[in-house]
Amino acid sequence: MASSTLTETPSTLAVEQKPVRKKKERLPALDGLRFFAALNIVFFHFSNPAWFGPFAPMVNNGYTSVSFFLLMSGFILAYNYEERARAGRLKTKNFWIARFSRLYPIYALSLVVSLGMLMAEWHARTHGQFALGMILTPLMLQGWSPSLSTFWNTPAWTMSTEAFFYLIFPVVILLRRPKKLSRLLLWMGALWAAAMVLPSLYLYFHPDGAMHINRYTYGFWIRALKYTPPPHVPSFMFGIALADLDGRIRRDSKLRLWLGLAGLAAICGILLLGDHLPFPMMHDGLMMPAFGLAILGLAGRNFLARIFGFVPLVIAGEASYCLYLLHFNLWILIHKWHVWRHLGLAQFDPWISYATLILVAIVAMKVVEMPMQKYIRHKYLPNYGR
């Protein structure tokens, strides 16, 4: 699962630029939505979908939450930086430092927590692969290698994509986009189609030799399609265009409610039918319009946004980046050490494990992510926040 929506909230994206500007309006309901997306990734990795009865397909297709995060990366970045970029006030160096301060501290913590996994990597890889993984992963470059993308900390591959998005954002945000609504929608449709080109080619040529492709299919090309940054670029660009569309709709417009309801219904419907849909298409492409509608709806002022803007959901959503990066190997460690059995709480597992992961994520956000972000920004962006 991934993210910069895994790594950003509308209230935390700010790089010091002069003159001091008024902050963009917070969109807390999007944090609530992020929490549900991140939680579904946890369920996807560590649950029996049958526990969820008729909603089992939604959990079994929980990997699509990563596609949501990557799309919302473009939206959140454009929402916060578009005006400054167009005015020539977005300093690329400051932007990259601010993004690093947000991304890397928890990323580094996740690698420390996952040190015990390196023994398994040592036995599963050739010495050359292991050495390369040890170099690429701390640099957030492992996602560029399909065979090493899940090295050390399985979900961390998305950080390669996020880092790449950060690298290109100061350039792509300045690219001319359609002004007319009809052309903007046509552009977004083109991006949607572009996102499905590589999955379509994969389904046509079957380069890995597998005819029935699902979450367990293993091969170089399906891993390249899922984990390397380039296939996700159309989704990121779609998110940027979505921010343009968002700016054309009043926050209190009733249209937003209907868009949100339609988007959430479409997401649920596609997930429920996901086991019968082409697996490669479920990554980014197929669900992009549904994600976009949900974002537009929850970015408004309506009862749907109030539901997702419930404070506990917002707090958990703000910690979704921590939850995403820490959950995988932390879950493994909790069960490897039989923590709940030793504490006499085994009968409450797995639900106590889910609650623990969420609590640890919130603590990590408060104790590691936010203080380190503040330290890095104050050290290298001395005028930040003034």
C-alpha positions, 0 to 999 in steps of 0.5 A: 500500500502505498504513497504521497498520500501515504506520506502527506496530509493536506495540512502538512505539505508546506515548503517555506516560500516568500512571501508567507502565504495563506495555507490551503484549506484542510481536507480532513476527510481525505485523511479518513479515507486514507486510513481505510485504504491503509487498513485494507492493505493490512487486511490484504497482507494479514487476514483470511478474507473469509473472515469478512463474509460477503466483503471478502473480495474487497479484502482480497483486492486490497492491494488496489489501495496502493494505486489510490495512494499514488493517484492521490499523491498527484492530487495533494501535491498539486493542490498545495503547490500549483499556485506557488509553482505557477508564480515561480515561488516553488524552489526545487531544492526546498521542495525536495528537502521538505519531502525528504523530511516527510518521507525518510525518517519513518522509512529509515525506522521501518528498515531498522525494525526490519533488520531481522528480515535480512537473514531471510533475504540472505538465504533467499538471494544470491550474494550479488542480489543481496549486496545490490539490495543492501545498496538500493533499499536505503536509497529508495531505489529498490523499486527500479529492480523488479527482482529486488523491489520487495527486498528487506521491507516488502511494502517499501517498494512504493517509496521508490515510486514516491521518490520518483514522483517528488523528483519530477514534480517541480517539472511536471507541475509546470507543464501546460494543462487544458484550461477548458473543462471539456479538454481537461476531462479529455486529458484525464480520459487520455491518462486513464487510457494510458494507464491501461496500455502496459497492462493490456500489453501484458495480458495480450503477450503473456510475457511471463508465460502465465495464462491465469494471472492473480495476486500470486503470479510471479514473474519478472514482467508482472513484478515490473508492472506492479512495482517499478515507477514508470507504469504508475506515472499516468496515475500520478498525472491523473491526480495532478489533473484532478486537482485542476478539476477540484478547483472548478467545483465549489467546496459546498457544491451539492455535486460533490456529494453525488460525486463522492457517493458515486466514487465510493460505490464504484470502488466498492463495486469494482473491489467486490467484482475484482476476483473476476476482473483482469488482475493487471488492470486493477493496478492504477488504470481501471479504478482511476475514475472511481478514486477521482470521484471519491476524492472530489466528493470528500474534498467538499463540505457535505455529510459524507465528508463529515463522516470520513472527517471524524477526528479518530479517523483523521488521526489514524489517517494522518498515521497511515504512512507509518502504518503502511511502512511498519505493519508488514515486518512488525506483524511478523515479529509480533507473531514470531515472538508469540507476544500475545501467547506470552501475555495470555491474550492469544484469544484476541488475535488477530484483532489485538494485532490490528489495534496494536499496529494502528497504535504503534503507527500513531506513536511513531508519527508523534515520536519519530515522524513529526519531530524529525520532520521539524528538525530537518526542516528547521536545520536545512530550511531555517525560514520554514514556517515563519 
